[in-house]
Amino acid sequence: MASEFVHPEYLVSSGWLAQHLDDPRVRVLDATTHLPPLPDFSLYEVVSGRADFEKAHVPGAQFIDLEGELSTPHPR
């Protein structure tokens, strides 16, 4: 069965990651973003997952905020 991912070679298993956490060539970035719907379900709110990251994360991982650090601001 063909993979639906454009670059499946960039995906690793949790076992592989556990074995390579001390590898200086491996970087783990957590970009969790929650998209809860607005009360009228017309759109959604963009909520950073930083709070979840602060509670627990993969050892050595860093957090990157997709909306706050990587996206172009737009008027709401």
Secondary structure by P-SEA (a helix, b strand, c coil): cccccccccccccaaaaaaccccccbbbbbbbbbbbbcccccbbbbbbaaaaaaacccccbbbbbccccccccccc
